[in-house]
Amino acid sequence: MNSFSRKVLIFALAFAAVATVGWFGRKAYKAATERRLLAEAQKYASQKDLRNATLCLQRVLQLDPMSVVAARTAADMLEGAGAPAALSWRIRAVQLRPAEMEYRFAWAKTALKIHDERSASDALSGVDDAGKTTAAYHKLRGALSWDLRNVTEADKEYSEALRLEPTNEAIVLNLATIHLASTNVNTVNAARSSLGQIAASSHSEIHATALHYLAADAETHKLYEKAIDYSTKLLKEPAATFEDKIVHLQYLSEAKDKDAPVWLKSLEKQATASPVEAFLLGKWMASRDPATALGWLQSLPLTIQTNQPVPLIVTDCQVALNHWADLLALVNREDWGELNSYRLALESLAQRSQGQKTAATVAWQKAVRLASTRLDSLSRLSQVAAAWRWVPEHTEILQKITVAFPKERWAVDQLIKQMYADGNTLGIQQLLANVQRDNPTDARLKNNLANVYLLRNSDLEKANELAKEAYDASPNDPYFVSTYAYSLLLQNKRDDALKVISRTKSEYLLIPAVAAYYGVVEAQCGNYDIAKDPLKRAEAAKLLPEEKELVRRAIARL
């Protein structure tokens, strides 16, 4: 190697070394900066300085948009302060780590904490099969069922959670709470006694929760003085929150207690120093009288009025009162940062309500574009579109979610429900085919896709295969039984179809779709008397066009 070649080689090696050091140096600097910013965010959060804490976390995400640690930290920080924005960050964490169920459980838990049952249901709908075997899942399902007033289901879920965690005192407490709703006097008395013992135990970590449940039970039975007594004890707990004070205000108001106005004034004074507390109190006031709530909110210092999450409840009041010009003025003069897609949706609502259709459409399109890569933002737009009964816009958002986030089963289910109402069998088939490719082991998706293939006489070999796989996975599911039996019928395996469909429990025949296939199979096999009642039930129900035609032809055979 001559002298020139050696110099070139040495230069190349030196350049590579410098580049390598620079690359890893930048990565190390970036990691160190992220750690510093996260530490600063936590410090600000401990001082209740949410604004600066959020700015630190936003800087982390600028350095690393995929930082699940930043998303989780933001959610923890905001939830600890009682801010509703915590939910968005929980959903963001799920978007970043869709396969890790701990983040989905955290999403559901936060949603339940702020009483957003729909979002909690959305979160739990995406839990995988392994996650559904855990106590964490059953506890959350139990809490959701209880909030939805489904006592039987709540009891079932918490009982399963207790089986998995037999020493968990919190589950025992939850079961006792559920038993308060029993129609059996002895069961109710035993539950109250159990909760009373937990509440009286200062050593119990959950005695404050027991006090909360006892107060709520007393309120349910209009025993307001008892509710106030339990609530007063709860407020003496070190961990008592501003939300607990609002609940106490609720009990005082229901009892028409003379202290209610005084307590309200004290909370109003306290809330003037905190946007989160102003939001929480404003939300309670708005549930009773939006006009009074709006008047109080607009009397707050400007720094509180314009600081999130206060604008969220201000706009809620304006929507409730049809103050469209004021709403438009508010959303047009402020930047809502992470919530700008929702701000644009409100702008669209105000413009549409004032007859400004073109401007409303433009604002909505901007909202959709801004939300397009964010599951949390799309979820919010889905909820408001549904609440405002904007059917085409709701469908549009659901379609975007199913394409970008196929693991979000709630969006798939809602979109199918809409297509079902529209009689769009082809649309259902196309959607399910796409989603099933991303979730190849999901038995319910297999069954539903097989069902529409069979109805449309499309790809029957694949349909028969999927129907059998779904049935084998869960042979007692009435929908799987119906699809598989119909599949066998189309293969001219009448005896096998009859054998499968005959296992359908009588209570499942109250479900119109199940009754339809039951009646069709029985009629095709000549059992007209057995088929008659299920077919009549199905005939009167809302079914897909192809299903209605099946029922019509089966009835014609009777």
C-alpha positions as CSV (number, residue, x, y, z in Angstrom):
1,M,0.0,0.0,0.0
2,N,1.5,3.3,-1.1
3,S,1.8,6.4,1.1
4,F,-1.3,8.1,-0.4
5,S,-3.5,5.0,0.1
6,R,-2.4,4.7,3.7
7,K,-3.3,8.4,4.3
8,V,-6.8,7.9,2.7
9,L,-7.4,4.8,4.9
10,I,-6.3,6.5,8.1
11,F,-8.5,9.5,7.3
12,A,-11.5,7.2,6.6
13,L,-11.0,5.3,9.9
14,A,-10.6,8.6,11.8
15,F,-13.7,10.0,10.2
16,A,-15.7,6.8,11.1
17,A,-14.5,7.0,14.6
18,V,-15.5,10.6,15.0
19,A,-18.9,9.9,13.5
20,T,-19.4,7.0,15.8
21,V,-18.5,9.0,18.9
22,G,-20.7,11.8,17.7
23,W,-23.7,9.4,17.1
24,F,-23.4,7.8,20.5
25,G,-22.6,11.1,22.1
26,R,-25.8,12.6,20.7
27,K,-27.8,9.6,21.9
28,A,-26.3,9.9,25.4
29,Y,-27.0,13.6,25.5
30,K,-30.6,13.0,24.3
31,A,-31.1,10.3,27.0
32,A,-29.6,12.5,29.7
33,T,-31.8,15.5,28.6
34,E,-34.9,13.2,28.7
35,R,-34.1,12.1,32.2
36,R,-33.5,15.6,33.4
37,L,-36.8,16.9,31.9
38,L,-38.7,13.9,33.4
39,A,-37.2,14.7,36.8
40,E,-38.1,18.4,36.5
41,A,-41.7,17.4,35.4
42,Q,-42.1,15.3,38.5
43,K,-40.7,18.1,40.7
44,Y,-43.1,20.6,39.2
45,A,-46.0,18.1,39.6
46,S,-45.2,17.7,43.3
47,Q,-45.4,21.5,43.7
48,K,-48.8,21.3,41.8
49,D,-47.3,23.4,39.0
50,L,-49.0,21.5,36.2
51,R,-48.2,24.1,33.5
52,N,-44.4,23.8,33.8
53,A,-44.6,20.1,34.4
54,T,-46.6,19.7,31.1
55,L,-44.1,21.9,29.3
56,C,-41.3,19.6,30.4
57,L,-43.1,16.5,29.2
58,Q,-43.9,18.2,25.9
59,R,-40.2,18.8,25.5
60,V,-39.5,15.2,26.2
61,L,-41.9,14.2,23.5
62,Q,-40.2,16.6,21.0
63,L,-37.0,14.8,21.7
64,D,-38.6,11.4,21.5
65,P,-42.2,11.2,20.3
66,M,-42.3,7.5,21.1
67,S,-41.5,8.0,24.8
68,V,-44.0,5.9,26.7
69,V,-42.4,7.0,30.0
70,A,-43.3,10.6,29.2
71,A,-46.9,9.6,28.4
72,R,-47.2,7.6,31.5
73,T,-45.6,10.3,33.7
74,A,-48.0,12.9,32.3
75,A,-51.0,10.7,33.0
76,D,-49.9,9.9,36.5
77,M,-49.2,13.6,37.2
78,L,-52.5,14.9,35.8
79,E,-54.5,12.1,37.4
80,G,-53.0,12.9,40.8
81,A,-54.1,16.5,40.3
82,G,-57.6,15.4,39.2
83,A,-57.1,16.8,35.7
84,P,-59.3,15.1,33.0
85,A,-56.4,15.4,30.5
86,A,-54.9,12.3,32.2
87,L,-57.2,10.2,30.1
88,S,-55.7,11.4,26.8
89,W,-52.2,10.5,28.0
90,R,-53.3,7.0,29.1
91,I,-54.7,6.5,25.6
92,R,-51.4,7.9,24.1
93,A,-49.4,5.3,26.1
94,V,-51.6,2.5,24.7
95,Q,-51.0,3.8,21.2
96,L,-47.2,3.7,21.8
97,R,-47.3,0.2,23.5
98,P,-50.5,-1.5,22.1
99,A,-49.3,-5.0,23.0
100,E,-48.6,-4.2,26.7
101,M,-51.9,-4.7,28.6
102,E,-50.7,-2.7,31.7
103,Y,-51.2,0.5,29.8
104,R,-54.7,-0.5,28.6
105,F,-55.6,-1.4,32.2
106,A,-54.4,2.0,33.3
107,W,-56.5,3.6,30.6
108,A,-59.6,1.8,31.9
109,K,-58.8,2.7,35.5
110,T,-58.4,6.4,34.8
111,A,-61.6,6.4,32.7
112,L,-63.6,4.8,35.5
113,K,-62.1,7.3,38.0
114,I,-63.5,10.2,36.0
115,H,-66.8,8.3,35.3
116,D,-66.2,7.9,31.6
117,E,-67.7,4.5,31.3
118,R,-67.7,4.5,27.5
119,S,-63.9,5.1,27.4
120,A,-63.3,2.4,30.0
121,S,-65.3,0.0,27.9
122,D,-63.3,1.0,24.8
123,A,-60.1,0.3,26.7
124,L,-61.1,-3.2,28.0
125,S,-62.4,-4.2,24.6
126,G,-58.8,-4.4,23.3
127,V,-57.5,-6.6,26.1
128,D,-56.0,-9.8,24.7
129,D,-56.9,-13.3,25.7
130,A,-54.0,-13.6,28.2
131,G,-55.0,-10.3,29.8
132,K,-58.6,-11.5,30.2
133,T,-57.4,-14.2,32.6
134,T,-55.9,-11.8,35.1
135,A,-57.4,-10.4,38.3
136,A,-56.7,-6.9,37.1
137,Y,-59.0,-7.4,34.1
138,H,-61.8,-8.8,36.2
139,K,-61.6,-6.1,38.7
140,L,-61.9,-3.4,36.1
141,R,-64.8,-5.3,34.3
142,G,-66.5,-5.5,37.7
143,A,-66.0,-1.8,38.4
144,L,-67.4,-1.0,34.9
145,S,-70.4,-3.2,35.3
146,W,-71.1,-1.7,38.7
147,D,-71.0,1.9,37.3
148,L,-73.4,0.7,34.5
149,R,-75.7,-0.7,37.2
150,N,-75.3,-4.2,36.0
151,V,-75.2,-5.8,39.5
152,T,-75.2,-9.4,38.4
153,E,-72.3,-9.0,36.0
154,A,-70.3,-6.9,38.6
155,D,-70.8,-9.7,41.2
156,K,-69.6,-12.3,38.7
157,E,-66.5,-10.3,37.7
158,Y,-65.4,-9.4,41.3
159,S,-66.0,-13.0,42.4
160,E,-63.6,-14.2,39.7
161,A,-61.1,-11.6,40.7
162,L,-61.3,-12.8,44.3
163,R,-60.8,-16.3,43.2
164,L,-57.5,-15.2,41.5
165,E,-56.5,-13.0,44.5
166,P,-58.2,-14.5,47.5
167,T,-56.4,-12.3,50.0
168,N,-57.1,-9.0,48.3
169,E,-59.1,-6.9,50.8
170,A,-60.1,-4.4,48.2
171,I,-62.0,-7.0,46.2
172,V,-63.8,-8.1,49.4
173,L,-64.9,-4.5,49.9
174,N,-66.1,-4.2,46.3
175,L,-68.2,-7.4,46.7
176,A,-69.7,-6.1,49.9
177,T,-70.6,-2.9,48.1
178,I,-72.3,-4.8,45.4
179,H,-74.3,-6.8,47.9
180,L,-75.8,-3.5,49.2
181,A,-77.9,-3.6,46.1
182,S,-79.3,-7.0,46.9
183,T,-83.0,-7.6,47.4
184,N,-82.2,-9.9,50.2
185,V,-82.4,-8.0,53.5
186,N,-79.9,-10.4,55.3
187,T,-77.4,-10.0,52.4
188,V,-77.7,-6.2,52.6
189,N,-77.3,-6.2,56.4
190,A,-74.2,-8.4,56.2
191,A,-72.7,-6.2,53.5
192,R,-73.2,-3.1,55.6
193,S,-71.8,-4.8,58.6
194,S,-68.7,-5.8,56.7
195,L,-68.2,-2.3,55.3
196,G,-68.7,-0.8,58.7
197,Q,-66.0,-3.0,60.2
198,I,-63.6,-2.0,57.4
199,A,-64.5,1.7,57.8
200,A,-63.9,1.5,61.6
201,S,-60.5,-0.1,61.2
202,S,-57.9,2.7,61.2
203,H,-55.3,0.1,60.3
204,S,-57.0,-0.8,57.1
205,E,-55.6,0.8,54.0
206,I,-59.1,0.9,52.5
207,H,-61.2,2.1,55.3
208,A,-61.6,5.5,53.6
209,T,-63.0,3.7,50.6
210,A,-65.4,1.9,52.8
211,L,-66.6,5.2,54.2
212,H,-67.1,6.5,50.7
213,Y,-69.2,3.4,49.8
214,L,-71.3,3.7,53.0
215,A,-72.0,7.3,52.3
216,A,-73.1,6.5,48.7
217,D,-75.3,3.7,50.0
218,A,-76.9,6.1,52.5
219,E,-77.5,8.7,49.7
220,T,-79.2,6.0,47.5
221,H,-81.7,5.3,50.3
222,K,-82.1,9.1,50.9
223,L,-80.6,8.9,54.4
224,Y,-78.8,12.2,53.8
225,E,-77.8,12.8,57.4
226,K,-76.0,9.4,57.5
227,A,-74.4,10.2,54.2
228,I,-73.2,13.6,55.6
229,D,-71.8,11.8,58.7
230,Y,-69.8,9.3,56.7
231,S,-68.6,12.1,54.4
232,T,-67.5,14.2,57.3
233,K,-65.4,11.4,58.6
234,L,-64.0,10.9,55.1
235,L,-62.9,14.5,54.9
236,K,-60.8,14.1,58.0
237,E,-58.6,11.5,56.2
238,P,-55.2,12.8,55.1
239,A,-55.8,11.5,51.6
240,A,-59.1,13.4,51.2
241,T,-59.4,15.3,47.9
242,F,-61.2,18.3,46.5
243,E,-63.5,15.8,44.8
244,D,-64.4,14.4,48.2
245,K,-65.4,18.0,49.3
246,I,-67.6,18.3,46.2
247,V,-69.3,15.0,47.1
248,H,-69.9,16.4,50.6
249,L,-71.5,19.5,49.0
250,Q,-73.7,17.1,47.1
251,Y,-75.0,15.5,50.2
252,L,-75.5,18.8,52.0
253,S,-77.5,20.1,49.0
254,E,-79.7,17.0,48.8
255,A,-80.4,17.3,52.5
256,K,-81.2,21.0,52.1
257,D,-78.7,21.5,55.0
258,K,-78.3,25.1,56.1
259,D,-74.5,24.7,55.8
260,A,-74.7,23.9,52.0
261,P,-74.4,27.6,50.8
262,V,-71.5,28.2,53.2
263,W,-69.7,25.0,52.1
264,L,-70.2,26.0,48.4
265,K,-68.7,29.5,49.1
266,S,-65.7,27.9,50.7
267,L,-65.1,25.6,47.7
268,E,-65.6,28.5,45.3
269,K,-62.9,30.5,47.2
270,Q,-60.5,27.5,47.2
271,A,-61.1,26.8,43.5
272,T,-60.1,30.4,42.4
273,A,-56.5,29.4,42.8
274,S,-56.6,26.1,40.8
275,P,-57.8,25.5,37.3
276,V,-58.3,21.8,38.0
277,E,-60.4,22.5,41.1
278,A,-62.3,25.2,39.3
279,F,-63.1,22.7,36.5
280,L,-64.3,20.1,39.0
281,L,-66.5,22.5,40.9
282,G,-67.7,24.0,37.7
283,K,-68.6,20.6,36.4
284,W,-70.7,19.9,39.5
285,M,-72.5,23.2,39.2
286,A,-73.1,22.7,35.5
287,S,-74.9,19.4,36.2
288,R,-77.4,21.4,38.3
289,D,-77.6,24.7,36.5
290,P,-75.4,25.5,33.4
291,A,-76.3,29.2,33.6
292,T,-75.2,29.6,37.2
293,A,-72.1,27.6,36.5
294,L,-71.2,29.7,33.5
295,G,-71.7,32.9,35.5
296,W,-69.3,31.7,38.2
297,L,-66.7,30.4,35.8
298,Q,-66.7,33.7,33.9
299,S,-66.2,35.6,37.3
300,L,-62.9,33.8,37.9
301,P,-59.5,35.5,37.3
302,L,-58.6,35.5,33.6
303,T,-55.5,33.3,34.3
304,I,-57.8,30.6,35.7
305,Q,-60.6,31.0,33.0
306,T,-58.2,30.5,30.2
307,N,-56.1,27.7,31.8
308,Q,-57.0,24.1,30.9
309,P,-59.2,22.3,31.9
310,V,-61.5,25.2,32.7
311,P,-62.3,26.1,29.1
312,L,-63.7,22.5,28.7
313,I,-66.4,23.1,31.2
314,V,-67.1,26.7,30.0
315,T,-67.7,25.4,26.5
316,D,-69.9,22.6,27.9
317,C,-72.1,25.2,29.5
318,Q,-72.2,27.3,26.4
319,V,-73.3,24.3,24.4
320,A,-76.0,23.4,26.9
321,L,-77.3,27.0,26.8
322,N,-77.0,27.3,23.0
323,H,-74.6,30.3,23.3
324,W,-73.2,29.7,19.9
325,A,-71.7,33.1,19.2
326,D,-69.9,33.1,22.6
327,L,-68.7,29.6,22.0
328,L,-67.3,30.5,18.6
329,A,-65.6,33.6,20.1
330,L,-64.0,31.5,22.8
331,V,-62.6,28.7,20.7
332,N,-61.3,31.1,18.0
333,R,-59.2,33.2,20.4
334,E,-57.4,30.4,22.3
335,D,-54.8,27.7,21.5
336,W,-55.7,24.5,23.3
337,G,-52.4,22.7,22.6
338,E,-53.0,18.9,22.8
339,L,-56.8,19.6,22.6
340,N,-56.8,21.7,19.5
341,S,-58.6,19.0,17.5
342,Y,-61.5,19.1,20.0
343,R,-61.4,22.9,19.9
344,L,-61.9,22.8,16.1
345,A,-64.7,20.3,16.6
346,L,-66.5,22.8,18.9
347,E,-65.9,25.5,16.3
348,S,-67.6,23.3,13.7
349,L,-70.5,22.7,16.1
350,A,-71.0,26.5,16.7
351,Q,-70.8,27.3,13.0
352,R,-73.2,24.5,12.0
353,S,-75.6,25.6,14.7
354,Q,-75.6,29.1,13.2
355,G,-76.2,27.9,9.7
356,Q,-72.6,28.4,8.5
357,K,-72.4,25.0,6.8
358,T,-69.2,25.6,4.7
359,A,-67.2,27.0,7.6
360,A,-68.4,24.1,9.8
361,T,-67.3,21.5,7.3
362,V,-63.8,23.2,7.0
363,A,-63.4,23.3,10.8
364,W,-64.4,19.6,11.1
365,Q,-61.9,18.6,8.4
366,K,-59.1,20.5,10.1
367,A,-60.0,18.7,13.4
368,V,-59.9,15.3,11.7
369,R,-56.5,16.1,10.0
370,L,-55.0,17.2,13.3
371,A,-56.3,14.1,15.1
372,S,-55.4,11.6,12.4
373,T,-52.3,10.1,14.1
374,R,-53.5,10.3,17.7
375,L,-55.7,7.6,19.1
376,D,-56.7,9.8,22.1
377,S,-57.8,12.7,19.8
378,L,-59.7,10.4,17.4
379,S,-61.4,8.8,20.4
380,R,-62.6,12.2,21.7
381,L,-63.9,13.2,18.2
382,S,-65.7,9.9,18.0
383,Q,-67.4,10.5,21.3
384,V,-68.5,14.1,20.5
385,A,-69.7,13.2,17.0
386,A,-71.9,10.4,18.6
387,A,-73.1,12.8,21.3
388,W,-74.0,15.4,18.7
389,R,-75.7,12.8,16.5
390,W,-73.4,13.5,13.6
391,V,-73.7,10.1,11.9
392,P,-71.5,10.6,8.8
393,E,-68.8,12.3,10.9
394,H,-69.0,9.6,13.5
395,T,-68.6,6.9,10.8
396,E,-65.7,8.7,9.3
397,I,-63.8,8.8,12.6
398,L,-64.5,5.1,13.3
399,Q,-63.2,4.2,9.9
400,K,-60.0,6.1,10.5
401,I,-59.5,4.4,13.8
402,T,-60.1,0.9,12.4
403,V,-57.5,1.5,9.7
404,A,-54.8,3.2,11.9
405,F,-55.5,1.2,15.1
406,P,-57.0,-2.2,14.2
407,K,-56.5,-3.4,17.7
408,E,-59.2,-1.0,19.0
409,R,-62.1,-3.4,18.9
410,W,-64.6,-0.8,20.2
411,A,-64.2,1.2,17.0
412,V,-64.8,-1.9,14.9
413,D,-67.8,-2.9,17.0
414,Q,-69.4,0.6,16.7
415,L,-68.7,0.8,13.0
416,I,-70.3,-2.6,12.4
417,K,-73.3,-1.6,14.5
418,Q,-73.7,1.5,12.3
419,M,-73.3,-0.6,9.1
420,Y,-75.8,-3.1,10.5
421,A,-78.3,-0.4,11.0
422,D,-77.8,0.7,7.4
423,G,-78.0,-2.9,6.1
424,N,-74.5,-2.6,4.6
425,T,-73.5,-6.2,4.5
426,L,-70.7,-5.7,2.0
427,G,-69.2,-2.9,4.1
428,I,-69.2,-5.2,7.1
429,Q,-67.5,-7.9,5.1
430,Q,-64.8,-5.5,3.9
431,L,-64.2,-4.1,7.3
432,L,-64.0,-7.5,9.0
433,A,-61.7,-8.9,6.4
434,N,-59.2,-6.1,7.0
435,V,-59.4,-6.3,10.8
436,Q,-59.3,-10.1,10.9
437,R,-56.0,-10.0,9.1
438,D,-54.5,-8.0,11.9
439,N,-56.2,-10.2,14.6
440,P,-56.0,-13.7,13.1
441,T,-56.6,-15.6,16.3
442,D,-59.7,-13.7,17.5
443,A,-62.6,-16.2,17.5
444,R,-65.3,-13.5,17.4
445,L,-63.9,-11.9,14.4
446,K,-63.6,-15.3,12.7
447,N,-67.3,-16.0,13.4
448,N,-68.5,-12.6,12.3
449,L,-66.5,-12.7,9.0
450,A,-67.7,-16.2,8.3
451,N,-71.3,-15.1,8.9
452,V,-71.2,-12.3,6.3
453,Y,-69.3,-14.5,3.8
454,L,-72.1,-17.1,4.1
455,L,-74.8,-14.5,3.8
456,R,-73.3,-13.0,0.7
457,N,-72.4,-16.5,-0.7
458,S,-68.8,-15.2,-1.0
459,D,-65.6,-17.3,-0.4
460,L,-67.6,-20.2,1.1
461,E,-64.6,-22.4,1.6
462,K,-63.0,-19.8,3.8
463,A,-66.3,-19.1,5.5
464,N,-66.8,-22.8,6.5
465,E,-63.2,-22.9,7.8
466,L,-63.6,-19.8,9.9
467,A,-67.0,-20.9,11.3
468,K,-65.6,-24.2,12.5
469,E,-62.6,-22.6,14.1
470,A,-64.7,-20.1,16.0
471,Y,-67.2,-22.8,17.1
472,D,-64.3,-25.1,18.2
473,A,-62.9,-22.3,20.3
474,S,-66.2,-21.6,22.1
475,P,-68.9,-24.2,21.3
476,N,-71.4,-22.7,23.8
477,D,-71.4,-19.2,22.3
478,P,-74.9,-18.9,20.7
479,Y,-73.6,-16.7,17.9
480,F,-70.9,-19.2,17.0
481,V,-73.4,-22.0,17.2
482,S,-75.7,-20.2,14.8
483,T,-73.0,-19.5,12.2
484,Y,-71.5,-22.9,12.3
485,A,-74.9,-24.6,12.1
486,Y,-75.8,-22.5,9.1
487,S,-72.4,-23.3,7.5
488,L,-73.1,-27.0,7.9
489,L,-76.6,-26.5,6.4
490,L,-75.1,-24.8,3.3
491,Q,-72.8,-27.8,2.9
492,N,-75.8,-30.1,2.8
493,K,-74.9,-31.6,6.2
494,R,-78.4,-31.2,7.6
495,D,-78.1,-33.8,10.4
496,D,-74.9,-32.2,11.6
497,A,-76.4,-28.7,11.4
498,L,-79.5,-29.9,13.4
499,K,-77.3,-31.5,16.0
500,V,-75.3,-28.3,16.5
501,I,-78.3,-25.9,16.5
502,S,-80.3,-28.1,18.9
503,R,-77.8,-27.3,21.7
504,T,-79.0,-23.7,21.7
505,K,-80.4,-22.8,25.1
506,S,-84.0,-21.5,25.2
507,E,-83.0,-18.1,26.6
508,Y,-80.7,-17.5,23.7
509,L,-83.7,-17.7,21.3
510,L,-84.8,-14.4,22.7
511,I,-81.9,-12.9,20.7
512,P,-83.4,-12.2,17.2
513,A,-80.2,-13.0,15.2
514,V,-79.9,-16.3,17.0
515,A,-83.6,-17.1,16.6
516,A,-83.3,-16.4,12.9
517,Y,-80.6,-19.0,12.2
518,Y,-82.3,-21.5,14.6
519,G,-85.6,-21.1,12.8
520,V,-83.9,-21.4,9.4
521,V,-82.1,-24.6,10.2
522,E,-85.1,-26.2,11.9
523,A,-87.4,-25.2,9.0
524,Q,-84.9,-26.6,6.4
525,C,-84.8,-29.8,8.3
526,G,-88.6,-30.1,8.3
527,N,-89.2,-29.2,12.0
528,Y,-91.8,-26.6,11.2
529,D,-93.5,-26.4,14.6
530,I,-90.2,-25.9,16.3
531,A,-89.1,-23.2,13.8
532,K,-92.4,-21.2,13.9
533,D,-91.9,-19.0,17.0
534,P,-88.2,-18.2,16.6
535,L,-88.9,-17.2,13.0
536,K,-91.7,-14.9,14.0
537,R,-89.5,-13.3,16.5
538,A,-86.8,-12.8,13.9
539,E,-89.2,-11.5,11.3
540,A,-90.1,-8.6,13.6
541,A,-86.5,-7.7,14.4
542,K,-83.9,-5.5,12.7
543,L,-81.7,-7.8,10.7
544,L,-79.4,-7.5,7.7
545,P,-81.2,-7.7,4.3
546,E,-79.8,-11.1,3.5
547,E,-80.9,-12.4,6.9
548,K,-84.4,-11.0,6.5
549,E,-84.6,-12.8,3.1
550,L,-83.5,-16.1,4.8
551,V,-86.2,-15.7,7.4
552,R,-88.8,-14.8,4.7
553,R,-88.0,-18.0,2.7
554,A,-88.0,-20.1,5.8
555,I,-91.5,-18.8,6.9
556,A,-92.7,-19.6,3.4
557,R,-91.9,-23.2,4.0
558,L,-94.0,-23.4,7.2
